[in-house]
Amino acid sequence: MKPYDKDYTDRLRDIANGLFLSGYVLLMLDQVLLGASLYLLGEFFLTPHSLRARSWTTIVASIIFGIASLYKIILILFI
């Protein structure tokens, strides 16, 4: 059986998972700006893997949560 070769999209997905966990912990500690920023960065890192895997539900969920994170960042910084 041939071993699975990881490419850059798999590594970005691994980094994105770490960013999601870090962002969630920061959100629970009331560090909203940093937590939302890490979460949004994780969404961008997850996108190449989702496109390659044609995971359209993941892409839709990323867009929804990305918009929510971006909205919160804008609210904190500008309002």
Helices and strands as residue ranges (DSSP letters): H 8-28, H 32-53, H 56-78
